Amino acid sequence: MAGWFNVAECELSALSRQCLDRRIPNIETLNEQLVAWEKDRNDDVKQISWHFTAKQARGKLAHLYPNL
């Protein structure tokens, strides 16, 4: 589950930096900007490069989740 949240957090961060970092005068302009940003982002096909596997993460974080 955490992997999905990390991806969502990365996308929201990119949206904030790349699209929402300025004053947008009205909802119509906001929607136009969001559609354009989403198209560009999807066309770019960003990928996540995980640093370690789930098994490695479970081993490293075992002290945080002793019941797993």
C-alpha positions as protocol buffer text, in pm:
chain_id: "A"
residue {
  index: 1
  type: MET
  ca { x: 0 y: 0 z: 0 }
}
residue {
  index: 2
  type: ALA
  ca { x: 281 y: 245 z: 83 }
}
residue {
  index: 3
  type: GLY
  ca { x: 416 y: 215 z: -273 }
}
residue {
  index: 4
  type: TRP
  ca { x: 91 y: 346 z: -414 }
}
residue {
  index: 5
  type: PHE
  ca { x: 94 y: 639 z: -171 }
}
residue {
  index: 6
  type: ASN
  ca { x: 452 y: 723 z: -270 }
}
residue {
  index: 7
  type: VAL
  ca { x: 354 y: 740 z: -637 }
}
residue {
  index: 8
  type: ALA
  ca { x: 53 y: 959 z: -558 }
}
residue {
  index: 9
  type: GLU
  ca { x: 269 y: 1188 z: -343 }
}
residue {
  index: 10
  type: CYS
  ca { x: 524 y: 1223 z: -624 }
}
residue {
  index: 11
  type: GLU
  ca { x: 253 y: 1310 z: -875 }
}
residue {
  index: 12
  type: LEU
  ca { x: 91 y: 1567 z: -646 }
}
residue {
  index: 13
  type: SER
  ca { x: 431 y: 1723 z: -581 }
}
residue {
  index: 14
  type: ALA
  ca { x: 501 y: 1746 z: -955 }
}
residue {
  index: 15
  type: LEU
  ca { x: 155 y: 1893 z: -1015 }
}
residue {
  index: 16
  type: SER
  ca { x: 215 y: 2155 z: -748 }
}
residue {
  index: 17
  type: ARG
  ca { x: 558 y: 2254 z: -885 }
}
residue {
  index: 18
  type: GLN
  ca { x: 477 y: 2237 z: -1255 }
}
residue {
  index: 19
  type: CYS
  ca { x: 119 y: 2357 z: -1277 }
}
residue {
  index: 20
  type: LEU
  ca { x: -8 y: 2514 z: -957 }
}
residue {
  index: 21
  type: ASP
  ca { x: 288 y: 2737 z: -874 }
}
residue {
  index: 22
  type: ARG
  ca { x: 110 y: 3053 z: -993 }
}
residue {
  index: 23
  type: ARG
  ca { x: -217 y: 3237 z: -954 }
}
residue {
  index: 24
  type: ILE
  ca { x: -487 y: 3093 z: -1179 }
}
residue {
  index: 25
  type: PRO
  ca { x: -768 y: 3344 z: -1233 }
}
residue {
  index: 26
  type: ASN
  ca { x: -1071 y: 3114 z: -1265 }
}
residue {
  index: 27
  type: ILE
  ca { x: -1192 y: 2755 z: -1261 }
}
residue {
  index: 28
  type: GLU
  ca { x: -1207 y: 2728 z: -1640 }
}
residue {
  index: 29
  type: THR
  ca { x: -840 y: 2824 z: -1674 }
}
residue {
  index: 30
  type: LEU
  ca { x: -752 y: 2587 z: -1391 }
}
residue {
  index: 31
  type: ASN
  ca { x: -929 y: 2299 z: -1568 }
}
residue {
  index: 32
  type: GLU
  ca { x: -754 y: 2381 z: -1898 }
}
residue {
  index: 33
  type: GLN
  ca { x: -415 y: 2390 z: -1723 }
}
residue {
  index: 34
  type: LEU
  ca { x: -482 y: 2063 z: -1542 }
}
residue {
  index: 35
  type: VAL
  ca { x: -587 y: 1885 z: -1862 }
}
residue {
  index: 36
  type: ALA
  ca { x: -275 y: 2011 z: -2042 }
}
residue {
  index: 37
  type: TRP
  ca { x: -47 y: 1913 z: -1752 }
}
residue {
  index: 38
  type: GLU
  ca { x: -206 y: 1567 z: -1727 }
}
residue {
  index: 39
  type: LYS
  ca { x: -163 y: 1506 z: -2101 }
}
residue {
  index: 40
  type: ASP
  ca { x: 203 y: 1613 z: -2092 }
}
residue {
  index: 41
  type: ARG
  ca { x: 267 y: 1402 z: -1782 }
}
residue {
  index: 42
  type: ASN
  ca { x: 104 y: 1092 z: -1933 }
}
residue {
  index: 43
  type: ASP
  ca { x: 282 y: 1140 z: -2267 }
}
residue {
  index: 44
  type: ASP
  ca { x: 615 y: 1159 z: -2083 }
}
residue {
  index: 45
  type: VAL
  ca { x: 556 y: 815 z: -1920 }
}
residue {
  index: 46
  type: LYS
  ca { x: 738 y: 875 z: -1593 }
}
residue {
  index: 47
  type: GLN
  ca { x: 852 y: 568 z: -1404 }
}
residue {
  index: 48
  type: ILE
  ca { x: 941 y: 504 z: -1042 }
}
residue {
  index: 49
  type: SER
  ca { x: 1279 y: 348 z: -972 }
}
residue {
  index: 50
  type: TRP
  ca { x: 1242 y: 163 z: -642 }
}
residue {
  index: 51
  type: HIS
  ca { x: 1561 y: 150 z: -435 }
}
residue {
  index: 52
  type: PHE
  ca { x: 1495 y: -188 z: -282 }
}
residue {
  index: 53
  type: THR
  ca { x: 1250 y: -474 z: -300 }
}
residue {
  index: 54
  type: ALA
  ca { x: 953 y: -529 z: -70 }
}
residue {
  index: 55
  type: LYS
  ca { x: 1142 y: -817 z: 94 }
}
residue {
  index: 56
  type: GLN
  ca { x: 1441 y: -592 z: 165 }
}
residue {
  index: 57
  type: ALA
  ca { x: 1210 y: -323 z: 301 }
}
residue {
  index: 58
  type: ARG
  ca { x: 1038 y: -568 z: 534 }
}
residue {
  index: 59
  type: GLY
  ca { x: 1375 y: -678 z: 669 }
}
residue {
  index: 60
  type: LYS
  ca { x: 1501 y: -325 z: 713 }
}
residue {
  index: 61
  type: LEU
  ca { x: 1179 y: -200 z: 871 }
}
residue {
  index: 62
  type: ALA
  ca { x: 1098 y: -509 z: 1081 }
}
residue {
  index: 63
  type: HIS
  ca { x: 1148 y: -315 z: 1404 }
}
residue {
  index: 64
  type: LEU
  ca { x: 864 y: -81 z: 1300 }
}
residue {
  index: 65
  type: TYR
  ca { x: 626 y: -367 z: 1217 }
}
residue {
  index: 66
  type: PRO
  ca { x: 704 y: -651 z: 1460 }
}
residue {
  index: 67
  type: ASN
  ca { x: 377 y: -837 z: 1396 }
}
residue {
  index: 68
  type: LEU
  ca { x: 425 y: -884 z: 1020 }
}
